[in-house]
Amino acid sequence: MMSNITFTFISVVNLLLQPIRQWLESLKIEDYRFALWVCTIIPASCPFEREIKFGDRTIVYIPPLCKLNPFYEQLVEIRFKALTYLADTCGEDVTQFC
């Protein structure tokens, strides 16, 4: 019974978030300043992943939590579009954003 309720709740949440996902996926990067801004605010890797060490031993490992974000894949795609626009269209060196 509990799994059916959980499954239904997740389905409803996904249904409600789908229009926002589609809007994010349909964004076109056609402005130099916007592309720079996107590459600046969306990190190349998850900033939450941490490994706390004492000497050579790992005491605590905090896994990347970015994938819990319901829009993670869309944000990565937008960042990729911005990097591609800067490199291909503008001829910008994008190694600073990697």
C-alpha positions, 0 to 999 in steps of 0.5 A: 500500500505504501509503495503505491502511494509513493509511486503515485506521489512521484508520478504527480510531482513529475507531471507537475515539473514536466512543463518546466523541464520542457521550457528549460530544454527549449532554451536557446543560447544566442547571446554572448553575455547570457552564455557567459552568465550561464557558464559562471553560475552553473558549476562544472561539477557538483559543489557538494561532494566532499571527502573529509580526510585525516592523514591518508584515511577518509573519515567522512564521504559526502556524495554528490547531492546534485542529482537530487535536483529535479532539474539537474539534467536540464541545467547540465544541458543548458551549460553544455549549450552555452559552452558550445555557443561560446566555443563554436559561435564566438570563438571563446576559449572555454577552458576556464569554465571546465 
